Amino acid sequence: MSAKATIKYVGMDVHKETISIAVVNATGRLIMQSVIATAREPILDFIGGLSGTVHVTFEEGNYSAWLYPLLARVVAKAVVCNPRKNALLKSGSKSDRIDSQKLAELLWLGKLKNVYHADHGLQTLKELGRTYAGLTDDTTRVMSRLKALYRGQAIPNKGRSLYTRRRREQWLSQLPAQEVGLRRRAECLFEQLDSLQKLRRQARTDFLTESRKQPASKILPTIPFLGPIRTAQLIARVQTPHRFRTKRQFWTYCGFGVDTWTSSDYRITDGHIQRRQKPVFVRGLNLDHNHQLKSIFKSTATTASVKPGPLREYYQGLLDKHMLPAMARITLARKIAAITLAIWKKGERFDPRYLNTQAA
């Protein structure tokens, strides 16, 4: 019996308390279904009871960071699949048993879109990055609530002076004296802001300290306006540049890939099949991407487009070619992303000559 004939394809529909499992053999026939607890020992016992070579899949979610390293050590292949690409799961009836069977069948067919999971010793950096990002979001949210509170009372509050401690009493005194509840709400928001800002500063320090342990932290900041925080976020998200063979793969991951659309591409002329000479319709940038990376490169490009330097000159050259400013900024962001990938792979520092080469 060949090795391929002994492969078991396991689909897991993972939930908080239980996991529904379906097993498909090498011919695509369902041979087993089961429900186990979402815990380490039941999972390992089930996988250990399967004979032959085992391939496992489950969808990216809250449990994937825990489940992938657990399974990767005991199976021949573990695939964390992208749920946005599993259109088959949205058709027909739905249940845990049906979903797990569909996942197993898609794994057997080789039709799953893999989500990258690997251990590069960056777990601490990734968690610190999530902590910093979460505290930044919470701080911004509280700032917005304070702005809204004062706007609701028709009190002008331009700029950032509302958030400074030394003017705290001055801002509180502008609230109506009879509105005791409103004043107390403002005091709570100010206290919450102070606490979040202190935690955010500490998280930022920890995040940067951990990122400096990576060799890329000395290379990537040489790109103008990328900065230490954006560099740390890049390292935590991308982990290794070698997972992308070309810049176009990296563009797609960052949301700078171009989606195109055509139909009726061929015709028969004199009994021969010929490709039609027709334009390809551009449908915009790809929607399925890493939003943080897109934000990093777009914000870097926005800053570079208004500050002196080689990137500003490149941007101005695009405008001189009558490109719209919005398109020029996207093009600049794509160029920065390509340069980032190139110098990260080579271990070199930024060189303005990269702006004039197709390699980047």
C-alpha positions in Angstrom: 0.0 0.0 0.0 1.4 3.4 -1.0 2.1 6.1 1.6 -0.6 8.3 0.0 -3.2 5.7 0.4 -2.7 5.7 4.2 -3.3 9.4 4.7 -6.1 10.5 6.9 -7.6 14.0 6.4 -8.9 15.5 9.6 -11.3 18.5 9.7 -11.8 20.2 13.1 -14.6 22.7 13.8 -13.3 24.3 17.0 -15.5 25.9 19.7 -15.1 27.1 23.2 -16.0 23.7 24.9 -16.0 21.1 22.2 -14.4 20.2 18.9 -16.3 18.5 16.1 -14.0 16.2 14.1 -14.5 14.5 10.8 -12.0 12.1 9.2 -11.8 11.4 5.5 -9.6 8.7 3.9 -7.4 8.9 0.8 -10.3 8.3 -1.5 -12.4 11.1 0.0 -14.8 8.9 1.9 -15.9 9.9 5.4 -14.8 7.2 7.8 -15.2 8.8 11.2 -16.9 11.6 13.1 -16.5 12.5 16.7 -16.9 15.3 19.3 -14.2 15.8 21.9 -13.5 18.4 24.6 -11.4 21.5 23.7 -8.5 20.4 25.8 -4.9 19.2 25.2 -5.3 15.5 26.4 -8.5 14.6 24.4 -7.0 16.1 21.2 -3.7 14.3 21.5 -5.5 11.0 22.4 -7.7 11.3 19.3 -4.9 12.1 17.0 -2.7 9.3 18.5 -5.5 6.8 17.8 -5.4 7.4 14.1 -3.3 5.1 12.0 -1.2 6.1 9.0 -0.2 9.6 8.0 -2.4 12.4 9.5 -3.2 15.8 7.9 -5.2 18.2 10.0 -7.0 21.5 9.3 -9.0 24.0 11.3 -10.0 27.6 10.7 -8.1 30.6 11.9 -9.6 31.9 15.1 -9.1 32.5 18.8 -7.7 29.0 19.4 -5.4 28.7 16.4 -2.3 30.2 18.2 -2.7 27.5 20.9 -3.9 24.6 18.7 -1.4 24.9 15.8 1.8 24.3 17.8 0.0 21.5 19.8 -0.9 19.6 16.6 2.1 20.5 14.4 4.4 18.3 16.6 2.2 15.2 16.3 0.9 15.2 12.7 2.5 15.2 9.3 0.7 18.4 8.2 -1.3 21.0 10.0 -3.2 23.6 8.0 -4.7 26.7 9.6 -7.1 27.8 6.9 -8.5 31.2 6.1 -12.3 31.2 6.9 -12.9 34.0 4.4 -11.9 31.7 1.6 -14.1 28.8 2.6 -17.1 29.6 0.5 -18.3 25.9 0.6 -19.0 26.2 4.4 -21.5 29.0 3.6 -23.7 26.8 1.3 -26.4 24.4 2.3 -27.3 23.4 5.8 -24.9 24.2 8.7 -23.9 22.4 11.8 -20.7 21.5 13.6 -20.6 18.0 12.0 -21.3 19.3 8.5 -18.6 22.0 8.9 -16.0 19.6 10.1 -16.7 17.2 7.2 -16.5 20.0 4.7 -13.2 21.1 6.1 -11.8 17.6 5.9 -13.0 17.3 2.2 -11.5 20.6 1.3 -8.2 19.5 2.9 -8.4 16.3 0.8 -9.0 18.3 -2.3 -6.2 20.7 -1.6 -8.6 23.7 -1.8 -7.7 25.4 1.5 -6.0 28.8 1.7 -3.3 28.5 4.4 -2.8 31.1 7.1 0.9 31.4 8.0 1.8 30.0 11.4 5.4 29.3 12.4 7.6 29.6 15.4 10.5 32.1 14.9 11.0 32.9 18.5 8.9 36.0 18.2 6.0 35.1 20.4 7.0 37.6 23.1 7.4 40.4 20.6 4.0 39.5 19.1 2.2 39.6 22.4 3.9 42.9 23.4 2.8 44.3 20.1 -0.8 43.3 20.7 -0.6 44.8 24.1 0.7 48.1 22.8 -1.9 48.2 19.9 -4.7 47.4 22.3 -3.7 50.2 24.7 -3.3 52.6 21.8 -6.8 51.8 20.6 -8.2 52.2 24.1 -6.5 55.5 24.6 -7.8 56.9 21.3 -11.3 55.7 22.2 -11.2 57.6 25.6 -9.8 60.7 23.9 -12.7 60.6 21.4 -15.2 60.3 24.2 -13.7 63.4 26.0 -13.9 65.3 22.7 -17.5 64.3 22.2 -18.4 65.3 25.8 -17.1 68.8 25.4 -18.6 69.1 21.9 -21.9 68.1 23.3 -21.7 71.2 25.6 -20.6 73.5 22.7 -17.2 74.0 24.4 -14.4 74.5 21.8 -11.6 72.0 22.2 -9.3 72.1 19.2 -5.9 70.4 19.4 -4.6 68.2 22.2 -4.7 70.7 25.1 -7.8 68.9 26.4 -5.6 65.9 27.3 -2.9 67.8 29.3 -2.9 67.4 33.0 -1.8 71.0 33.8 -5.0 72.4 32.3 -7.3 69.7 33.8 -9.1 71.9 36.3 -9.5 74.7 33.7 -11.3 72.2 31.4 -13.5 70.9 34.2 -14.5 74.4 35.3 -15.9 75.1 31.9 -18.6 72.4 32.4 -22.0 73.7 33.8 -21.8 73.7 37.6 -25.3 72.3 37.9 -24.4 69.3 35.8 -22.9 67.2 38.6 -23.2 63.9 36.7 -21.6 65.4 33.6 -18.6 66.7 35.6 -18.2 63.3 37.3 -18.3 61.6 34.0 -15.5 63.9 32.7 -13.4 63.2 35.8 -13.7 59.5 35.3 -12.7 59.8 31.6 -9.7 61.9 32.6 -8.6 59.4 35.2 -9.1 56.6 32.7 -7.0 58.5 30.2 -4.2 59.1 32.7 -4.1 55.4 33.6 -4.1 54.3 29.9 -1.4 56.7 29.0 0.8 55.4 31.7 0.3 51.8 30.7 0.8 52.7 27.0 4.1 54.3 27.7 5.3 51.3 29.6 4.0 48.9 26.9 5.8 51.0 24.2 9.1 50.8 26.1 8.7 47.0 26.5 7.8 46.6 22.9 10.8 48.6 21.6 13.2 46.9 24.0 12.1 43.4 22.8 12.2 44.5 19.1 15.8 45.6 19.4 16.9 42.0 19.9 16.1 41.3 16.3 18.7 42.1 13.6 16.0 43.7 11.4 15.5 46.4 13.9 18.9 47.9 12.9 18.1 47.7 9.1 14.5 48.7 8.6 14.6 52.1 10.4 17.1 53.2 7.8 14.1 53.6 5.5 12.9 57.2 5.9 10.0 57.7 8.2 9.5 54.0 9.0 10.6 54.6 12.6 11.2 52.2 15.5 7.5 51.5 16.4 6.5 50.8 12.8 9.7 48.6 12.5 8.7 46.7 15.6 5.2 46.2 14.3 6.6 44.9 11.0 8.8 42.4 12.6 6.1 41.1 14.9 3.6 40.8 12.0 5.8 39.5 9.2 8.3 37.5 11.3 10.5 36.6 8.4 10.7 38.1 4.9 11.6 34.8 3.3 8.0 33.6 3.5 7.4 35.9 0.5 9.1 34.8 -2.7 8.4 38.1 -4.6 7.3 41.6 -3.8 3.9 41.0 -5.4 3.1 38.3 -2.8 4.1 40.8 -0.1 1.9 43.5 -1.8 -1.1 41.2 -1.7 -0.5 40.4 2.0 -0.3 44.1 2.7 -3.4 45.0 0.7 -1.6 46.5 -2.2 -2.3 43.7 -4.7 -4.5 44.7 -7.7 -7.6 42.6 -8.4 -8.5 42.3 -12.1 -11.5 41.0 -13.9 -12.0 39.6 -17.4 -14.4 37.3 -19.1 -14.8 35.6 -22.5 -11.1 35.7 -23.0 -10.9 33.4 -26.1 -12.6 33.1 -29.5 -12.3 30.8 -32.5 -11.0 32.3 -35.7 -10.6 30.2 -38.8 -10.9 27.1 -36.7 -8.1 28.2 -34.2 -8.5 29.3 -30.7 -7.2 32.8 -30.2 -7.0 35.0 -27.1 -9.0 38.2 -27.4 -7.1 41.5 -27.4 -9.2 43.2 -24.8 -8.4 45.4 -21.8 -8.3 43.9 -18.3 -10.6 45.7 -15.9 -9.1 46.7 -12.6 -11.4 46.1 -9.6 -9.2 47.9 -7.0 -6.9 46.7 -4.3 -7.4 43.2 -2.8 -9.7 43.2 0.3 -8.3 40.2 2.1 -5.1 41.5 3.7 -3.3 42.4 6.9 -4.8 45.7 7.9 -2.0 46.7 10.3 0.6 46.3 7.6 -1.4 48.3 5.1 -1.8 51.1 7.8 2.0 51.1 8.4 3.0 51.5 4.8 0.2 54.0 4.0 1.0 56.2 7.0 4.7 56.0 6.1 3.9 57.1 2.5 1.7 59.9 3.7 4.4 61.3 5.9 7.1 60.8 3.3 5.0 62.6 0.7 5.1 65.9 2.6 8.6 65.7 4.2 11.9 66.5 2.4 13.9 63.4 1.3 14.3 60.9 -1.5 10.8 59.5 -1.0 9.3 63.0 -1.4 11.2 63.4 -4.7 9.9 60.0 -5.9 6.4 61.1 -5.0 6.8 64.4 -6.8 8.0 62.6 -9.9 4.8 60.6 -9.9 2.8 63.8 -9.7 4.8 65.3 -12.6 3.6 62.4 -14.7 0.0 63.6 -14.0 -0.8 60.8 -11.6 -3.5 61.7 -9.1 -2.2 62.4 -5.5 -4.1 59.5 -4.0 -2.8 57.1 -6.6 0.7 58.5 -6.2 0.6 57.8 -2.4 -0.5 54.2 -3.0 2.3 53.8 -5.5 4.7 55.2 -3.0 3.4 52.9 -0.3 3.9 49.9 -2.7 7.5 51.1 -3.4 8.2 51.4 0.3 6.8 47.9 0.9 8.9 46.4 -1.9 12.1 48.2 -0.6 11.4 46.9 2.9 11.1 43.3 1.7 14.3 43.7 -0.4 16.6 45.1 2.2 15.2 42.8 4.9 16.0 39.8 2.8 19.5 41.1 1.9 20.3 42.5 5.3 21.3 45.8 3.8 20.6 49.4 4.7 18.4 51.6 2.7 19.9 53.1 -0.4 18.0 55.8 -2.5 19.0 54.0 -5.6 16.3 51.4 -4.7 13.8 54.0 -5.8 15.0 53.8 -9.4 15.1 50.0 -9.8 12.5 47.5 -10.8 13.9 45.1 -8.2 12.2 47.2 -5.6 
